[in-house]
Structures are given as C-alpha cells and as structure tokens.
Amino acid sequence: MSTSVKDLNESTIETFASTIRGELVFPQDSNYNDARKVYNAMINKHPGLIVKCVDVADVINSVNFGRENNLLVAVRGGGHNGGGLGICDDGLVIDLSGIKFIRVDTSNNTVRVGGGNLWGEVDHATHPFGLAVPAGIISSTGVGGLTLGGGVGHLSRKYGLTIDNLLEADMVLADGSFVTVSSKQNTDLFWAIRGGGGNFGIVTSFKFKAHPVKNVIGGPTLWPIEKTEEIMEWYHKFINNAPDDLNGFIATMVIPGAPFPEHLHNKQFCGIVWCYTGEPSKFDEIFKPVLALNPLFAHVGEMPYPAIQTLFDGLMPPGLQWYWRADFFNELGQEVRAQHLKFGSKIPTPLSQMHLYPISGAASRVAKDETPWAYRDAKYAGVIVGVSPNPIDSDKITKWCKDYWEALHPYSSGGAYSNFMMDEGQDRVKASYKHNYERLVKIKNRYDPNNLFRVNQNIKP
C-alpha cells in the first residue's frame, strides 16, 4: 500500500523542496487545478504533489523522494495519453514538460530532444533543414509517450515507427541512477524502451535518426458512409501494394465544420488521409486509382510536412472528453467491413471516429522480436475514439466506442497498440506484447523489481 503525500511530515517535504530547481505544486496552491489537468477531460485525478522538473537532477531527486517515501509515482511527458496514465490520486507526479531542448545535427541527420517536448516543437526545429522524424499525426502529441509506445503515423510506411528511428536515450532508473541506452550500451534497456512504455525508467532525452522530408503531398479524400464496405475492400488491396512513399490511414468520421465546405458538415463519411513523400512528378500516376473512385471531396496537395502534422490540431484541443478502444487487424473481410459501416453510420458526436493505420512498408520489415512492438505482421493498428467537448456526452461516446470495439474484436489479432489503450488490465497488456512479454518481465525485474513505475500499461515484475 502506498503512502499518501499528505501523510508525510513537513520537514521531509521541505528537505525535498530544497533539492528541486523546478516548481512544486500542492493541492492548496492556486495553480493546482491547472497543473493537474490532462489532455483527456474524462480523467479527474488529484495528486498529492506535482513536481515540474526543469532538469535531470530534478528527476533524480523526485524519483528518490518517491521511492524512499513509498509514494505512488506517475510520470507525465506533456502530451496526450488517452488513459490519463500520467497522473494519479494522492501520489507524486513527476512532470517533465519543462525539460525541453532540441538540437539538430546536420552532419549525421540526428536530433536530440528533451523528455518534455511535443512533436510540433520537433517538426518546427527539423523542417528548416529539410528533415523529419516519423511521429504520429497530431503535433500536440508528446515525444516521450508516443516514442516509448511505438509511434505510428504519416511516415510509418516510408521510414518505420518512431522506435525504429530511436538511436539513444538518457534515463533515470528506479534506484535514482542515470544511464544512457543505445545499441552499444545497456542494450537490454534500449530494447525494452522501444515499445515497452514507461515501465523501466524516466527518459529525459531522446536521440533520433531524421530523414529527408521537406514537403509532402497530402490531405483527405471522403466518400459517403454508405460506400464504406466498397472503399475498405479496395483500400486493403491498394495500400498493401502501394509504394512505401504513399501512406494513407482510413477512417469512419463526421465532418464537424470548418475548414471543410459547409455541405459536408455533420455528415458521416468514410475517409482516407494521405501523405506522399516521393517524387512529386510521380504522384498523379500513383494517385489515379484513388480519384477513379470518385471521392465526394478530395483536398490533396503539396504542403510542408509540419502542415500535415497540424492538420487536425484545431479539432482536437486539450480538455475534451475522450474514450479509446483499440486492436490490431490483419484483414478487412466482409464481416469487418459490415461492422465499420454499421457503427460508422451512427457516430454519436462530430469528433468521434475510427482510424486504421497501415503497418505495411518499412514498419513491417522489422523483426517481431527486434523491439517489444510485437505486431509487425499485423496490417493495421486500429483505434476507435469517442470524443466530445461536453461531459454530458461521456456515457454516450463510451457506449458507442465499447459496442464498436466488441463487434470488431473477434476479428482482431488479439492485442492493441499500447498508445491507443485506456487502463484495461493485465490481460490486455500481455496480449499486446505477446511473445515479447516474458522478456520485458525479466528486464523489469532487473531495473524496477518493486514496480515504482507502474502508472502505465504495466509490465508487472
């Protein structure tokens, strides 16, 4: 049983405070409610203390304080985390959002990034050099959480997952020690953090391989929801045979409003969001089969890479109600397509949607045990999200999401991409790491045998 922060004596807290350069936020402080807010407004937790770290020393001292006083410890990077696993009740939150720095090294196309950075900040820094790191589809996503879980996004088919581009990381371990991990040092930890989440320590800095990406050709194509089965059947064949330069995730969605034309507003669609990184002169030929399907709306054109990464930012600000469910899929057979049509036709709120992200191309060419990310042979990482700005909708969006998931789950590969999971219990965690789970447990036993880092998709020692 963990100790509550409020049960600690004043001198213990004062001694700790003297070791911290950043800010300590307590429940009685005026900025406490702002400091405890997370991206998903459905999560409403009240930590006993939030430490806003500004450097590695703050992180080391916070880890030691949490461990020595038997506190429940949550680690927060600064991004999304649908399950709200960056915060806890009564315990200690180690907030990394003040640890921000980015250094682009053009001599070897690498990028060093702080543990509290967001991907939009990385894109801003790399773009002037014509470089990008594969990472997600929304710029407000945190570097730490996305990377440690895997990192699926617009560049996955061309350059792999984010973890496939991680070269090195600096970490604070459960015993307060500081290590650097890479393919040459602390190799077991380096393997574990490339998909194993925050189970093994706190990453204070990441070093990534960046790739030559300046402009892309991208944007959405939309069809009436009634054509979902037809479009999905076509998409499955098309995307798995497309050149790596072309990525496109397929979705069932509602068009909520601007910047889309008014005649599309509040209607359900089957859509595909494209991102092409290849030679612009070859795009029209590659894209011909898409246009032959006569989309109702096609807004696909050349843009800077950061523009496609921010395309949906305005629709998804912090503070919405979110409920997520996810699975991996190998096929989009008739029964699966029928369920997507059924539930895509009754999306409960304008921001609720389903996405299927392709795992083909470069992402599929990494061995299934080379990283903890066990589903390299899956064709899609699927996620269903119920979203609304209004708390009154929380039951409605949760029910739709669960019902949609339950209808599809029998056709899934069994596990889910951990970044798309809520707090769903140990069986789901095991299913998501599959054959890699036991190896992760051994590494957990070595570096965090008392499970200090357990507010996550937990690998139990």
N, C-alpha and C positions, 0 to 999 in steps of 0.2 A: 504493500500500500504506500502510495506516495505521500510526502508531506506537503501541506499547503503553504504557500508563501506567507500567508497571514499568521502562521504559527511560528515563524522564525522571530528571534528576538532582534531588537533594534540595532544592537551593536554588530550582529552578524551582517545585516544589510548595509550598515554604514561602512564596515570594513570592505565589503564587496564594492560598494559605490566608489570608494576611493581608488579602485583599480581600473575604473572604466572611463574612457575618454568620451564615449557617446552618451546618449540621454537614457535615463531610467524613467519609465512611465508606470505609475501606480494607479490603482482604481480610483483614488481620491483626486487625481490630477485632472485639470480642466481639459487636457487633450487626450485623455484616456479613451473615450468613445471613438474618436477618430483613429487613434493608434491601433485599436483592436479590430477595426473594420477590415473585412477581407473582400475579395472580388465578388464572391457569391453571397448575396444578402440573406440567403436562407440559413447561413451559418451564423450563429449568435453566441459566441463563447466569451467568457470573462476570465482572462488570465490574471494571475496574482501579480505578475511583473513582466513588463516588456522591456528588453534591452535593445536599444537602437545602436547596434555596433557600427563603428567607423573604421576599424582596422582589425587585423588578425589578433592582436593582443586582447582586444575586447572579446573576441570569440573564444579564445583560450580561457580567459578568466571567467566567462559566462558558463562554459562547459564544466569547468572545475567547480564553480559555485553550485550548479545544478546537480552534479554528481555527488558532491560532498554533503549536500543537504537533502538528498533523496527527493528532489523535485521532479515532477513530470515536465519534460522538456519538449517543446515544439520549435522547429526551425522554419523560418519564413524567408523566402528569397525576394519577394516583391511583385510576383506575377499573379497567376490565376488560381490554380489548384481548386478544381470544382468541388472536391470533397472537403475543402476547408482544413486540410491537414497541415497547415502552417500555424495553427493556433490551438489553444487548449484551455480548459477550465482550471482555474486555481494555480496552475503551474507557471513555468518560466518560458517566455517566448524569446528566442534569440533571433532578432530581426536583422537581416543582412542588407536591407535596402539602402543603407548608407555606404556600403562598400562597393563603390563604383569607380572603374577606371577602364579605359580601352586603349590598347597600343597595337597599331597595325605595323607589321614588319614586312615591307615590300621586298626585302632581299630573299625571303623564302615563303612569302604569301601566308603568313600566320598572324593570328590575332590573339592577344592576351586580354581577358575580360574578367571583371570583378564579379564576385558571387552575388551581388545585389543588382546587377544590370538587367535591363529589359532588352528584348531583341530589337526594338526600334532604335535604341541607342547604338547598338552594334551596327545595324544597317546604315545609320547615319555616318558612322565613322569609316566603314569599309567602302561605301559607294563611291566617294571621290577617287578611290584608287582602282575602281572597276572590279571590286571583289565582293564576294558574299559568302556567308556560312549558311549551309542548309538548316532551316529552323522554322517550323510552324507556318501559320497563315495569318496571324494577328500580331501586330508589333508590340502590344502591351503585355505579351507573354514574358514571363521571367526566364532568364538564361538558365538558372540553376535547375529549377523544377523540370523544364522541358528537356534539358540535356540528360539529367540523371534518369529520366523515364524512357528516353529513346530518341524522340524528336522526328515526327513525321510532318512533312509539309510540301510546299510547292516544288522543292528541288530534290525530293527523295528519289525519283526515278533517274535523275541525271547524276547526282553526287552522293546518294545514300542518305541514311538517317543522320541526325546531328551527332550521335555517338560514334558513327563511322568516321567522323571528322575531328574527334577529340584526340589531341596528341599528348596532353599532360594536364594535371590538376594539382593544386595545393589543397591540403586537407587538414582539419583539426579533428583528431580522433577522440573517442570517448574518454580516454585517460588524460586528455589535455595535451597530448603530444602533437607535433606538427610534422607532416610528411609531404613529399612530392611523389606523385604516382605517374607512371608512364609505361611504355612497352619495355623499358630498360630498368626501372626501379619500382619496387613494391608492386610487382606485376599482378599479384592476386587481387589487390585492391583496385588496380587500374581496370582489370577485367570486371570486377563487381560493380563499379560505379557506372559502367556503360550500359545502363538499363536497369540496374538493381535498386535505383532510387536512393533516398537519403538514409539508408539503413546503416551505413558504415562509417559515417563521419560527416563533417560540415565542409563543403567545398568553398573555399574563399577566393579561388581564382582558377579560371579555365584557359587552356591554350588550344586554339582550333586551327585546322587547315582551312584556308579560304580559297575560293575558286573564282575564275574569271567570269563574273556575271555583272554586266553594267545595266543594259536594258533587256527587257523580256517582251514577248507578245502574249498578252493575257486578257482575261476578263470572262464574264459569264455568258453562257447560252441557255435559254429557257424554252421548255416545251410545256403544253397544258398537262396537268397532273394525270389526265386520262391516258396519256401516252407513256406513262412510267414504265410499264412492262416492256413495251417495244424498245424504248430508249435504253433501258438497262440491259436487255438482251444484246443489243447492238454494241453498247459500251464495253461489255465484258470481253467480247471478241476484239474490239478495236484497240482498247488501251493496253491489253496484254501483248499485242503485236506492234504497238506504236514504237517509233524510235525513242530512245531514252530522253531526248531533248524535249519531248512533249509530256507534260503531266496534266492530269485533269481529275479532280475529285467530283463524284456525282452526289446529288443531294435531293431530298424532298424538302420543300420550303414554301414559305409565304413571302411575297414581296411586301415589306412593311410600309414603304413610302419612298420619299426622295433618297438617293438621287435617281431612282428608276422612274420611267414615264408613268403618268397618272393612271393610264388604262390598265396597268399591271397591278396596282396597289390592292393589297388584301386578298389576292387570289393565290391559290395553291399551284405550285409548279414542280416539275422535275427539271433540275438544272445541273449543268456541269460548269465548274470554274476551271479555266485552262491557264497553263503557264508554259510557254515555249522558250527555251534558252538557246536554240540553234541558230543557224544561218538564216537571217530574215528572208532572203530570196527564195528559200525552200518552203516557207511556211504555207503559202497559199495552196500548194500541191498537197502537202500533208493534211491540211485542214479541209480540203474539198469534201471528204465523206461526211464531215460534221454538218456543213452547210447544205448538203444534199438531203438531210433530214428535216429541212425547213423549220428551223427554230423560230418561235414567235418573236424572240428577242435575241439579238447577238451583239454584244458590245465588247468586241475583242480587238485590241490594237496594241501598238508599241507603247511602252511606258518604262520609266526607271524601275528597277527591282524594288526599291523601298515603297513605290506606289502600290504595287500589288500586295505587298505585305501590310499595307494600311487600309486596303480597300474596305474592310469590314469593321475597322476600329470604331467608327462613328455609331454603328448599330449596336455595339457591344461594350458600352462603358461600364466601369465598376459600379456595383450596387444593385444589379438586377438579381431577381430570384432565378436560381439555376438548379436543375436536377439532371444528372447524367446517367446513362447506362451504355455499355459498350460490349463488343465481341469482335473476334476475328472471323473472316469468312473466306472460303476457297472458291465457292461457286455462287452465281446469281441465278439459280434454277427457277423453274416455273413457280414453285411454292413460295420461294423467297420474294420473287418479283410481285406476286399477288399480295403478299403482306405489305410490301412497300407502297403499293397502290392503295390498299385499304387504309393504312394509317396515315399515309401522305395526303389522303383526301379529307382527313379530319384533324388536321393540325390545330391545336387548341388556341394558340396565341401567335401573333405575327412574327415573333422572334424564334419560336420553337422550330427545330429542324433535325434532319438526319443527314449525316455525311458518311460516305465510303471513300477512304483514302487508299489509292493503289500502293501495293508493296512490291510491285514488279520493277524491272530495270535494275539499277545499281543496288537498290536496297535489298533485293532478293539474292544478290550474288555473294553475300557474306554468309559464312557457315553458321548453322543454327546454334552452335556452341562456342562460336568465336566471341560472342558477347552474351550477356544474360537474356537479351531480347530473343525469345525462343521461337517466334512465329515467322521466320524468314521465308518459309514456304507458303504462308497464307497469301492470298491475293489481295485482301482488303483489311484495313483496320476500320471498323465501323463504330460510329457513335451516334446516339440519339440524345438530344438535349431539349428539355422543356425549359423555356425561358420567358420571363415576364418582368416588367418593372413593378408590377403590383402584387404585394403579398397576398391579396385575396385570391390570386390565381394559383397559389403554390400547390394546393391539393390537385387541382385540375391538370397542371402540367406534369406533376409527379405521376399521376394515374396514367395519362397518355403515354408517357415515357416507359413506365413499367410494362404496360399492356403491349406496346410495340415491341419491347425487348423480349418479353415472354413468348410472343408469337414467332420471333425470329431465332431465338436461342437454340431450339432443337436443330437448326440447320447450320449452326456456327461450328467453329473449330474447338470450342470449349473455353478458352481463356480470353482475356481482353488486354488491350494496350493500357498499361498502368496509369498513364496520364489522363485517361478517359474514365477512370473509375472513381466512384464515391468510396465511402468506408463500408466495404461489402463483406468483410470477414476473411478468415484464413483460407478457406477452401478456394475462394476466387483468386487469392494471391498465388496459391500453389498451382492452380490451373493456368495462371498467366505466365508463370516461369517454367512450367512443365519439367522437362528433363534437366534444366539448369538449377532447379530449386535446391537440391541437396548440396550442390557445390556452393551456392550462396549461403546456406546454413553454416557450412564449415568455415567460411570466411567471416561470417557474423560471429561465430563462436570465438574466433581468434581476436577480433578487433572490438567487439561490443558484446561480451558474454552476458552482461547484465541488462542488455536491451535498453540502454539510455535513450537511443534514437529509435523510438517506437511509434511516435505520432506520424505515421506514413503508411504506405502499403507494406505492412510489416513482415519481415522475414524473421521469425522467432528463433532465438538461439536454442 
